[in-house]
């Protein structure tokens, strides 16, 4: 206001430089005239306001009235039932308002109940420490205590436990010392001179009943009961099934008299070379399916060295031999087991193979004639079989059984020559290492044991709380590493030399094998690792980086076994529980 007033007066009071200044004599006259003009020209609203009459202070005043929006009073604030702190004072209706909203139709009655812990709803309560200890000791001593769910002031006669004793003792606690119960009368003879009749503190109670020794008649009855029970639990010994084999091709021999065990020469691949392919590649296409098994397949094995034949054992109790090249036919079927085949193994020359079955028999077959050479049984189920890899010990083979033993048989005499009995569970795998001087076994006891050949005491025992059972083990082509299929959905790597230490930097994950003994394999140049899984997929990892390179759906059921061809750069055979064997390139 003052600024506006000064603005009006100063404009008139200013003098331009061109105007002449008034003289000194006319000074008083000019001042009076200017004051009169001011009084006449300044309006009232520009005049300064008296501070006594003004309400304006140094603080700013907001004159906007408070306006309540329409319907606000009807809006209720809601409180989340999980909130533990409220920053305002809510009303009763707000604090105990029901939780509104659509209900989850899939919740059970237990899930709908309010919970503040994983097991239920816990309310904090306080009880005197002495009273708690008093009731606890009373319950352990006399078998009753006050009911904690009833207010003691309202009802001091509510008990839990032995109610009759509580009412007889009038509910007294251990600190109130109820009357001791009557002790049983005991025969006493504390005279140490009476050697035969001395009882001491071991005297018999008067109402005590003791079990007497059985007489001769009762002994005979007990022995008869035990013999019946033993006969009932004894496994009946089945006679070996009549073994036979079926040849599915017309000519078992070619024009030179060579059988189908002879590797073909007219191929692009040299099957007799010992050198692996220089570079392996990932398979891309499905090129063939072998069908013939009526149930799931449990194991497949390449023919030794040349891999021009494929042997498969199935849950339909049969073993089949397949062509890998040419027409890829089924050559021969071997029937000789009553129950499913668990494992198969070739000898070094490929002339014979072993088949282990759940019927507790291991049979040695002649691959060329289809006849059974000999049978072996230890009255237990064999879970894995393996010939000794040395050419000089081809008459020996080992088998891991369900009764925690590794048994070595001599095929020439049919006798057991050695037993390795240190495992605490069924033996799942046997793998020869260190130039066949040692072998590694894994078991259901989640351990790995290393044995010297023909010494029945393990030289090394590997067990860790983090280890799981490893039902499938494969030796690397260079003989330095063991790849083990662990049931925690991992492939773990152990060194196969000296210390047999786990390589924790190399772990292959991504597949699901929990509960399945999925056999895995290396590529011939050791650049890839291939394995199946429980969902029927086939996985390939890079050996150096442990990265998964490829996975695809190979089978409908479990993909139980995968084998990389030793002479082909990109050919992989897979077998599944759908009864199919597939060839990929």
BELTAZI-V226477 format. One record per backbone hydrogen bond with DSSP energy under -1.0 kcal/mol. NH is the residue of the N-H (numbers start at 1). CO is the residue of the C=O. Records with the same first field share a line. If there is no record, write none. Layout:
# BELTAZI-V226477
NH->CO ; CO
This chain:
# BELTAZI-V226477
5->1
6->2
7->3
8->4
9->5
10->6
11->7
13->9
14->10
27->24
30->26
31->27
32->28
33->29
34->30
35->31
36->32
37->33
38->34
39->35
40->36
41->37
42->38
47->44
72->69
75->72
83->80
95->91
96->92
107->104
112->108
113->109
116->120
117->120
132->128
133->129
134->130
135->131
136->132
137->133
138->134
139->135
140->136
141->137
142->138
143->139
145->160
147->158
150->147
155->151
160->145
162->143
163->161
166->162
167->163
168->164
169->165
171->166
172->169
187->204
194->191
195->193
198->194
199->189
200->189
202->199
206->185
208->205
219->215
220->216
221->217
222->218
223->219
224->220
225->221
226->222
227->223
228->224
229->225
230->226
231->227
232->228
233->229
234->230
244->335
246->333
248->331
254->258
257->254
262->259
267->265
281->569
287->583
288->583
290->581
297->576
298->313
299->313
301->311
303->309
306->304
307->303
310->322
311->301
312->320
313->299
314->318
315->296
319->334
320->312
321->332
322->310
323->329
324->308
328->325
331->321
332->321
333->246
334->319
335->244
341->314
342->356
343->356
345->354
347->352
353->365
354->345
355->363
356->343
357->361
358->340
360->357
362->376
363->355
364->374
365->353
366->371
367->351
370->366
373->364
374->364
376->362
383->400
384->400
386->398
388->396
393->390
396->393
397->409
398->386
399->407
400->384
401->405
402->381
406->420
407->399
408->418
409->397
410->415
411->395
414->410
417->408
418->408
420->406
427->401
428->442
429->442
431->440
433->438
437->434
438->433
439->451
440->431
441->449
442->429
443->447
444->426
446->443
448->462
449->441
450->460
451->439
453->437
455->452
459->450
460->450
462->448
467->464
474->483
476->481
479->476
482->494
483->474
484->492
485->472
486->490
487->469
490->486
491->508
492->484
494->482
495->501
496->480
500->497
503->493
504->502
506->503
508->491
516->513
518->516
519->560
521->530
523->528
526->523
529->541
530->521
531->539
534->512
536->533
538->552
539->531
540->550
541->529
542->547
543->527
546->542
549->540
550->540
552->538
554->536
555->536
559->533
560->558
561->575
563->573
565->571
572->584
573->563
574->582
575->561
576->580
577->558
579->576
581->290
582->574
583->288
584->572
585->285
